Amino acid sequence: MISIGPLNKRGRETAKTMAAYLRRAKITPDLVLCSTAVRAKQTLEPIAKAIKLPRVAFESRIYGIAQPELLKYIRGLPETVGSALMIGHNPGLHDLALALADTKSRKRLPPAEGKFPTGAVAAFRFDGAWKELRSNGATVLSFTSPKEIASRLRPHSP
């Protein structure tokens, strides 16, 4: 198993920026699925402080797995979960986002050859039960990167 070290200063700042974004956007998932890697847990810390998280599940199964397994995992979520936030790792999460996105909304995401920035948040909507979620079956509602949030917060010169 490959060990990933703790977040560096930039990573900690990114996590705080995205936690503030989630709070301002009123994004409050029913369940957070968080990798057991140190970095993922450290990313979760400011989020847990910023928004009320009803349930957090630390999952070693989402560490380092590919998109098909991540999709299979999501399909196994209980129907009592209305929304979920996954804190995990690339390239798996980037590949999962691209696989979930329908053809009309996929352009909101970075392309496969592009970079899905660390700390970025992609929000999706789909109709039906988790077990029915299929590739190209969700609409990308938004894609927000830490850089984009930081640029909104910077004062603009006249």
Backbone torsions as a table, in degrees:
resi	resn	phi	psi	omega
1	MET	NA	137.3	177.9
2	ILE	-85.7	133.0	179.2
3	SER	-98.0	128.6	177.0
4	ILE	-102.5	128.1	-178.3
5	GLY	-73.7	-178.8	-178.4
6	PRO	-69.3	163.7	176.6
7	LEU	-64.5	142.1	173.3
8	ASN	-81.9	-179.1	-177.1
9	LYS	-58.1	-44.4	179.9
10	ARG	-61.6	-41.5	178.4
11	GLY	-63.8	-40.1	177.9
12	ARG	-64.7	-40.7	178.3
13	GLU	-65.9	-40.6	177.3
14	THR	-60.5	-44.5	179.6
15	ALA	-61.0	-41.1	178.7
16	LYS	-65.8	-41.3	179.0
17	THR	-60.8	-46.0	-178.0
18	MET	-71.7	-31.8	175.3
19	ALA	-63.1	-43.5	177.8
20	ALA	-63.1	-39.3	177.4
21	TYR	-61.2	-47.4	-179.4
22	LEU	-60.0	-40.5	178.8
23	ARG	-64.3	-49.2	-179.2
24	ARG	-63.5	-37.0	-179.5
25	ALA	-81.2	-2.7	179.7
26	LYS	57.4	41.7	176.2
27	ILE	-91.1	110.6	-178.9
28	THR	-131.4	92.0	-178.5
29	PRO	-69.0	152.8	174.8
30	ASP	-70.8	-29.3	-176.0
31	LEU	-144.5	136.6	171.6
32	VAL	-110.7	125.8	175.3
33	LEU	-103.1	114.0	-174.7
34	CYS	-121.3	130.7	174.4
35	SER	-58.5	154.2	178.6
36	THR	-82.6	-1.4	178.7
37	ALA	-64.5	146.0	-178.7
38	VAL	-53.7	-47.0	-178.6
39	ARG	-60.7	-41.0	179.9
40	ALA	-64.7	-43.8	178.5
41	LYS	-62.8	-39.4	178.5
42	GLN	-69.6	-28.7	174.9
43	THR	-69.0	-37.7	-179.7
44	LEU	-66.6	-35.1	-173.4
45	GLU	-50.7	-55.4	-179.6
46	PRO	-68.6	-26.6	177.2
47	ILE	-66.6	-44.7	179.8
48	ALA	-62.9	-30.6	177.2
49	LYS	-76.8	-31.1	-174.3
50	ALA	-82.8	-35.4	-177.3
51	ILE	-132.9	153.4	178.3
52	LYS	-74.6	121.6	179.8
53	LEU	-110.5	108.2	-178.2
54	PRO	-62.1	-37.6	-175.2
55	ARG	-148.5	134.1	175.6
56	VAL	-125.7	131.4	176.3
57	ALA	-120.3	119.3	175.6
58	PHE	-86.5	120.8	-172.2
59	GLU	-124.2	112.4	175.5
60	SER	-69.4	-22.7	-177.1
61	ARG	-68.1	-17.6	179.9
62	ILE	-96.4	4.5	178.1
63	TYR	-83.3	116.4	172.3
64	GLY	70.2	18.9	178.5
65	ILE	-98.7	158.4	-176.2
66	ALA	-83.8	167.5	-176.6
67	GLN	-50.5	-46.5	-177.6
68	PRO	-59.6	-37.3	-179.9
69	GLU	-73.1	-35.6	176.9
70	LEU	-63.8	-43.3	178.3
71	LEU	-62.8	-43.0	178.4
72	LYS	-60.5	-40.8	179.1
73	TYR	-62.2	-47.0	-179.6
74	ILE	-62.9	-38.0	178.7
75	ARG	-62.2	-20.3	-179.8
76	GLY	-89.1	2.1	179.5
77	LEU	-66.0	145.0	178.2
78	PRO	-67.9	149.4	-178.7
79	GLU	-68.1	-13.1	176.1
80	THR	-71.7	-14.4	178.3
81	VAL	-88.3	113.9	179.5
82	GLY	-84.3	-32.7	179.2
83	SER	-148.0	149.2	-177.8
84	ALA	-138.7	148.1	175.2
85	LEU	-119.3	129.0	179.3
86	MET	-111.0	126.6	175.5
87	ILE	-111.4	108.6	-173.8
88	GLY	-146.7	-138.0	-167.5
89	HIS	-137.2	151.2	171.7
90	ASN	-91.3	154.0	7.6
91	PRO	-83.3	-4.7	-175.8
92	GLY	-55.5	-47.2	-178.0
93	LEU	-68.2	-38.9	177.5
94	HIS	-62.1	-47.3	179.7
95	ASP	-62.3	-39.0	178.4
96	LEU	-64.2	-45.1	179.4
97	ALA	-58.3	-45.7	179.7
98	LEU	-65.3	-37.4	-179.7
99	ALA	-68.8	-38.2	-178.2
100	LEU	-71.9	-35.4	-171.6
101	ALA	-64.9	133.3	174.0
102	ASP	-72.0	165.1	-173.4
103	THR	-63.8	-32.6	-179.6
104	LYS	-69.7	-39.3	-173.8
105	SER	-98.4	-5.7	-178.0
106	ARG	-57.8	-29.4	-177.8
107	LYS	-63.7	-14.7	176.8
108	ARG	-74.7	-14.4	-178.5
109	LEU	-100.2	155.9	172.1
110	PRO	-63.0	141.1	179.8
111	PRO	-66.0	166.7	-178.0
112	ALA	-54.3	-37.2	-179.5
113	GLU	-84.1	-3.8	179.6
114	GLY	-88.7	-172.7	-178.4
115	LYS	-109.4	128.4	171.7
116	PHE	-94.6	99.0	-170.4
117	PRO	-59.1	147.3	174.5
118	THR	-57.9	131.8	178.9
119	GLY	87.4	-4.3	-179.1
120	ALA	-67.3	152.6	179.2
121	VAL	-123.3	123.2	173.8
122	ALA	-111.6	128.1	179.5
123	ALA	-110.8	135.1	-177.6
124	PHE	-125.9	157.9	171.6
125	ARG	-134.7	139.3	174.0
126	PHE	-148.1	156.0	179.2
127	ASP	-99.2	143.2	177.1
128	GLY	109.6	-175.4	-178.5
129	ALA	-83.6	155.0	178.5
130	TRP	-52.9	-42.6	-176.7
131	LYS	-64.3	-16.8	179.8
132	GLU	-94.7	-3.4	-178.8
133	LEU	-62.4	128.7	-177.7
134	ARG	-127.5	164.4	173.2
135	SER	-57.6	142.4	-177.7
136	ASN	61.4	20.5	-174.3
137	GLY	-102.9	5.0	-178.1
138	ALA	-127.8	153.0	177.8
139	THR	-99.2	131.2	175.7
140	VAL	-76.7	116.0	178.2
141	LEU	-82.6	-39.3	179.9
142	SER	-161.6	158.5	172.1
143	PHE	-137.9	121.6	-176.7
144	THR	-131.1	129.4	178.9
145	SER	-108.3	157.3	177.3
146	PRO	-58.3	-37.1	179.9
147	LYS	-63.0	-41.0	178.9
148	GLU	-63.6	-43.0	178.9
149	ILE	-63.9	-45.5	-179.1
150	ALA	-61.7	-38.2	-179.0
151	SER	-68.7	-30.8	176.4
152	ARG	-69.3	-30.8	-176.9
153	LEU	-83.6	-21.5	179.2
154	ARG	-68.9	138.9	176.1
155	PRO	-68.0	137.8	178.9
156	HIS	-91.3	139.8	177.5
157	SER	-83.2	144.0	-177.3
158	PRO	-69.2	NA	NA
